[in-house]
Amino acid sequence: MEQDILNFRKNFKAYEKCTYLNHAAISPISELIINETNKFLNLRSMPPVDIIDEFFSRKDEFKSLIKNLINAESEKNIAFTTNTSEGLNIIANGMDFKRGDRIILFKGEFPANLYPFLKLEKKGVIIDWVEPDKNHIISINDIEKKITKKTKLLSISFVQFLTGFKAEIKQIGKLCNENNIIFVVDGIQGLGVNHIDVKESFIDVLSTGGHKWLMWKMGTGFTYFSSKILEKIYPSTLSWLSVKDSWNFSDIKLDLIESAEKFEYATPNAEGIFTSYVMLKEFLNFGINQINKRILKLNNILIKGLKDLKYEIISPLKDNYKSTIISFSCNDCDKIFNRLKQNNIHISLREGYLRVSPHFSNNEADINKLLSYL
Ligand SMILES: Cc1ncc(COP(=O)(O)O)c(C=O)c1O
C-alpha cells in the first residue's frame, strides 16, 4: 500500500512544487488525467473526429464505477451533472412544492446547499433552520425537533465545508424515511474519502462536483436519485437528449427517458467525463476505506501538532463526526495564512478560520512542514 501511494503521489506535479493541503477547495490535476486528456484530444482531432461511441461506452463504465462508490441500486439512478448545485436545483425545481410545505436546512452550510431551496420561499414554502451546537455538532435530536407533518424535504452536507463536521447520514436517513421526507445530501466534501451507502442511508438525492476530493476535472460531477424519487421529478430543463427516441429528429414526441439520464438533456462535458473516469478507477482500486484511514492517520499527526502549538481546533474530533477536514482558530489567521502562502504552503482561510485538508497522496513531511510554519 505505502509503495502504491508513493507511486500515486508521483502523478501530481503540484506536490513536488509546493506543500499542497487544500483539497477541500480544489485538488491538483494528475498526470493520469493529463494523459487521458491528450488521448481524448487526439481522438477528437483526427478522423473520424466524432467519438460519440467511445464517449458513450466510457460514460457507461464510469457510471458503473459510481454505482460501486455509493452502492446505488443501478447505473440508471445516476446522472452526470456539472456541479453540486445542478443536482440540488434539479430536485428543488423538479418537485411540486406547495404553499405551507416545509424544508429543513442547516445554519453554516455552504451557500450552494441553501439558495436552490431558499428560492422556494417565493412559492410559500417555509424553511425550518437547524443550528449546530457550540461544538459545531448537529444532533439527531435537534433535527427531530424540527420535523412536522408538513416537512417535505431535508438537505444537508455530508461534510460541512467550514468545520469539517461529518453528518450522521445513516441516522438522518432513517429519520427522513420514517417521516416520509425527501432526503438530499450535498456530497462534495465527503465523497471519495468517506464511505457512503445511499441505500442503507435512505438517500433520495446525492449531488456532487468532482474537483475536490474525487480529484476530477472542474465541471464534472454526478447526481444520484433513488428509484422512489426519480419518477416523481419532472426535469426543469429539457432538450433533445431528454427523450427516449433522441436521435430521431423529425418525429417530435415529448416522451421522457425514465432513468436519471432524463437530466442529461444536451451535449455533455464529454472531456471531463471521459478523462475523470481514470481517477475513480484508481480510487476504487485503493479502496475508499483505505483512503480514509490514510488521511485520518495524517490528520492525527496534524491534530497532535496543533494541540502542542496551543491552537484551538474547531472541527469535531469524535470518531462519528470526524472528516478529512481540520479547521482551527488563531489570533491572527490572516497573517499566518499569508506567511504560509509566501512559503509555498497551501491551505484555506475561510470565515476567519484556517482549514487544512490533506489527501491520501500527501505524506507526513507535508504535515510537518505546515506545522513548522505555524
Ligand atoms: C459543501 C459544498 N457544497 C458545494 C460546493 C460547491 O458547489 P458547486 O459544485 O455547485 O460549485 C462547495 C465548495 O465549493 C462546498 O463546500
The ligand as a MOL file (V3000), in Angstrom:
LIG
                    3D

  0  0  0     0  0            999 V3000
M  V30 BEGIN CTAB
M  V30 COUNTS 16 16 0 0 0
M  V30 BEGIN ATOM
M  V30 1 C -20.4280 21.8190 0.8090 0
M  V30 2 C -20.1780 22.3990 -0.5540 0
M  V30 3 N -21.1270 22.3020 -1.4880 0
M  V30 4 C -20.9370 22.7810 -2.7300 0
M  V30 5 C -19.7520 23.3970 -3.0920 0
M  V30 6 C -19.5500 23.8850 -4.4740 0
M  V30 7 O -20.7090 23.8330 -5.2490 0
M  V30 8 P -20.6450 23.5770 -6.7960 0
M  V30 9 O -20.0600 22.1910 -7.0050 0
M  V30 10 O -22.0560 23.6540 -7.2290 0
M  V30 11 O -19.7920 24.6350 -7.3930 0
M  V30 12 C -18.7350 23.5520 -2.1110 0
M  V30 13 C -17.4590 24.2380 -2.3540 0
M  V30 14 O -17.0970 24.8590 -3.3020 0
M  V30 15 C -18.9570 23.0320 -0.8360 0
M  V30 16 O -18.0070 23.1160 0.1020 0
M  V30 END ATOM
M  V30 BEGIN BOND
M  V30 1 1 1 2
M  V30 2 1 2 3
M  V30 3 2 2 15
M  V30 4 2 3 4
M  V30 5 1 4 5
M  V30 6 1 5 6
M  V30 7 2 5 12
M  V30 8 1 6 7
M  V30 9 1 7 8
M  V30 10 2 8 9
M  V30 11 1 8 10
M  V30 12 1 8 11
M  V30 13 1 12 13
M  V30 14 1 12 15
M  V30 15 2 13 14
M  V30 16 1 15 16
M  V30 END BOND
M  V30 END CTAB
M  END
